[in-house]
């Protein structure tokens, strides 16, 4: 189908914003949205069930990480697909998942609130001072590592699942990880804006 604009003939999907929403984008968005839902479950479990839900919370974090591994490749299958609010919120969904687990361990008393504040307050100040994705990734690294560390305290097999997942993801996404490191280096050197 063509559309005549200013005397030129072009397709209806002339720009990325006008591109159709594809099935790949819908699946990718559903996987991203799932991390927001899992974040809510983790937080509510901390409030309602308490520390008895630790194993379940860890399994939900792992499930959320699996959605993160698959949403990117699914969405990149159709790069011409239009970006949606959810697809632009992928990194926010990642942060939501890990910080909901941090909140879980604080709410349930598994981590003293003073220790969490010792991490969150300076980290927030740094993120406010330099609100870029690279800064957020660096500041959030301890929160991303927390489930892995705690999983070993819960059970060796669960801890090994987290390690296996981390290694598998690093292998599967090695090219993407190299690109992210390159972008982070450029941002630190001031040659990229790195905005979220």
C-alpha positions in Angstrom: 0.0 0.0 0.0 1.4 3.4 -0.9 0.6 6.9 0.3 1.3 10.1 -1.7 2.7 12.8 0.6 4.0 16.1 -0.9 4.0 14.6 -4.3 6.2 11.7 -3.2 5.1 8.1 -3.1 6.1 6.2 0.1 4.8 3.4 2.2 2.5 3.8 5.2 5.2 2.6 7.5 7.7 5.3 6.4 9.3 5.8 9.8 9.9 3.5 12.8 7.2 5.2 14.8 4.7 4.5 12.0 5.8 0.9 11.6 3.3 -1.8 12.5 3.4 -3.5 15.8 4.4 -7.1 14.9 3.7 -10.4 16.7 7.4 -10.4 17.7 7.0 -7.0 19.4 3.8 -8.2 21.2 5.6 -11.3 22.5 8.7 -9.2 23.5 6.5 -6.6 25.3 4.7 -9.4 27.1 8.0 -10.8 28.4 9.1 -7.3 29.5 5.7 -6.7 31.2 6.1 -10.0 33.0 9.1 -8.6 34.9 6.9 -5.8 36.2 4.3 -8.3 37.3 6.9 -10.6 38.9 8.3 -7.5 40.7 4.9 -6.9 42.2 4.5 -10.5 43.3 7.9 -10.5 45.0 7.1 -7.3 46.9 3.7 -8.5 48.0 5.1 -11.9 49.1 7.6 -10.1 51.3 4.7 -8.1 52.9 2.2 -11.0 53.2 4.2 -14.2 53.5 7.5 -13.0 54.9 10.9 -14.8 54.9 9.2 -18.2 54.3 8.8 -17.0 50.7 12.5 -16.5 50.1 12.9 -19.6 47.8 9.8 -18.6 45.8 11.1 -15.0 45.5 14.4 -16.2 44.2 12.7 -18.5 41.7 10.6 -15.6 40.5 13.8 -13.4 40.0 15.3 -16.2 38.0 12.1 -16.5 35.9 12.2 -12.7 35.4 15.8 -13.0 34.2 14.8 -15.6 31.7 12.2 -13.2 30.3 15.0 -10.6 29.9 17.2 -13.0 28.0 14.5 -13.8 25.5 12.7 -10.4 25.0 15.6 -8.8 23.2 16.2 -11.5 20.6 12.5 -11.8 20.0 12.1 -8.1 19.4 15.2 -7.9 17.2 13.7 -10.6 14.9 11.7 -7.7 13.4 13.7 -4.5 13.9 11.2 -2.6 11.7 8.5 -3.1 14.3 7.3 0.0 16.1 8.7 0.7 19.6 6.0 0.8 22.3 6.0 2.2 25.8 6.7 -1.3 27.2 9.6 -1.9 24.8 11.2 1.4 25.8 10.8 0.4 29.4 12.9 -2.8 29.2 15.7 -1.5 31.4 13.2 -0.1 33.9 11.7 -3.6 34.1 15.1 -5.0 34.8 15.7 -2.5 37.6 12.2 -3.1 39.0 12.9 -6.8 39.3 16.2 -6.6 41.2 15.1 -3.7 43.4 11.9 -5.6 44.3 14.0 -8.4 45.5 16.2 -6.0 47.5 12.9 -4.6 49.0 11.8 -8.2 49.7 14.9 -9.0 51.8 14.6 -5.7 53.7 10.8 -6.1 54.4 11.3 -9.6 55.6 14.2 -8.7 57.9 16.7 -10.8 56.0 18.8 -7.7 55.3 19.1 -4.9 57.9 17.5 -1.7 56.7 20.6 0.3 57.6 22.7 -1.8 55.3 20.2 -1.4 52.5 20.2 2.4 53.1 24.0 2.4 53.1 23.8 1.1 49.5 20.6 2.8 48.2 21.2 6.4 49.4 24.7 7.0 47.9 23.7 5.0 44.8 20.6 7.2 44.3 22.7 10.3 44.7 25.1 9.1 42.0 22.2 8.1 39.7 20.6 11.5 40.2 23.8 13.3 39.5 24.5 11.3 36.3 21.2 9.7 35.1 22.5 7.5 32.4 21.9 3.8 31.7 25.6 3.1 32.3 25.5 4.8 35.7 22.4 2.9 36.6 24.0 -0.4 35.6 27.0 0.3 37.7 25.0 1.5 40.7 22.6 -1.5 40.4 25.4 -4.2 40.1 25.2 -5.1 43.8 21.4 -5.4 43.6 21.7 -7.6 40.5 24.2 -9.8 42.4 22.2 -10.1 45.6 19.8 -12.9 44.4 22.8 -14.9 43.3 24.6 -14.6 46.6 21.5 -15.3 48.7 20.5 -18.3 46.5 23.6 -20.2 47.8 22.5 -19.5 51.4 19.1 -21.1 50.5 20.3 -24.2 48.7 23.3 -25.2 46.7 21.2 -26.4 43.7 19.4 -23.1 43.5 22.7 -21.2 43.7 24.1 -23.4 40.9 21.0 -22.6 38.8 21.8 -18.9 39.2 25.5 -19.4 38.3 24.5 -21.6 35.3 22.1 -19.0 34.2 24.7 -16.2 34.5 27.3 -18.2 32.6 24.8 -19.3 29.9 23.6 -15.8 29.4 27.2 -14.4 29.2 28.0 -17.0 26.5 24.7 -16.5 24.5 25.0 -12.7 24.6 28.7 -12.3 24.4 28.5 -10.1 21.3 25.8 -7.9 22.9 27.8 -7.7 26.2 30.9 -6.6 24.3 28.8 -3.9 22.6 27.4 -2.7 26.0 30.9 -2.5 27.5 32.1 -0.5 24.4 29.1 1.9 24.8 29.8 2.2 28.6 33.4 3.0 27.9 32.4 5.7 25.3 30.0 7.2 27.8 32.7 7.3 30.5 35.1 9.0 28.1 32.4 11.4 27.2 31.9 10.4 23.5 28.3 9.1 24.0 25.3 10.5 26.0 24.1 7.1 27.4 20.8 8.5 28.4 18.2 6.1 29.7 
